[in-house]
């Protein structure tokens, strides 16, 4: 399911004034884990790939690392020790999102 997509809606048919934006699946109605995965794969991975300096890369990498830890524990329902391998289900989702090579 697409997390956030915007559609412009109008109050009157054929009228382009008085319109409003409609979120198809807004963050406040989305599963927390799905929203975290969306932020990770759509925003942080792209930010890391285009970071202008190593300082920026370090900050973004830390955010990615923390989100990976949170999402993986939510998927498995277990709190893992540092250095524990990622769950296979989460790894598959990262592969499908084309984010595994970056994270």
N, C-alpha and C positions, 0 to 999 in steps of 0.2 A: 504494500500500500504506500502510495506517495505520502510522505509526511506533510509537506506543505506545498500546496499549489494555489496560486491566486487566480481568481476569475473576476472580471469586472461585471457587475450586475447593475441594471438600471431600474429605477422605480417605475418608470413608464415605458411601455414598449415603443421602440423607435426613438426614444429620447436619450441623448448622451449627457444631459445635465442631471444633477441630483443622484448620480450613481454611487455605488459603493463596492468595495472589494469583498470577496467571499473566500475564506480559506476552506479548502475541501476537507482538510484534516488538521485542524490547528493543534499546536503543541499541548495546550491544556486538555485536549481530548485524546491524546496519544499515550500509549503505554510508555512508561519512563525508559525502559530498556530500549525500546524502538527509537525514541527520541535521542537517547545517548548515542546509539549506533548511527543515526542520521548525522548528528553533529560530528562524530568521529570520521565517518567515511566521506561526507560531502563538504565539510568545512575544514576540519583540522588537517586532514591528509592533503588537501589542496593548499592550505596555508603553509604546511611544511615544505611542499614541493616548490613553492614560490617565495620562500622566506629570503629576504635580501641579505641577512647577515647570520653568522654562526650564533650570535646571542639570541636572535629571534628563533633560530632552529632549536636551540636548547630549551627555550620557554615552551614552544609548541610541542616538542618531544616529551617534555614532562607532563603536559596536559594529556597527550595521547596515552602515555604510559599509565596515568591514573585512571583514565576512562577505560582502557583495556582491562585493567584490574577489576574495576567496578562491574563492567558488563559481563566479564567472564564469571565472576562470582554469582551474579544474578541469574545467569543462564544455568549454571550447575547447582545453584543453591548452597554452595560450599564456600567457605573462606579459605583461600589457598595461601600457602607460605610463599614468600618471595622466591622467585626462581622456579616455581612449579610450572609444568607445561600447560599450555593453553588447551582448553577442551576442544575436541574434534569438531563439535557442532559450531562453535564460535569461529574456529579456523576456517571451516567451509563457508560461512557467511562472509568472512573477510575476503576469501578468494573470489566469491561471486561478485562482491562489490569492487573488485580490482584494487583492493587496498592492502593486501597482504605483503606485497613487496616493499611498501613504504613503511608500514608499521612493524 
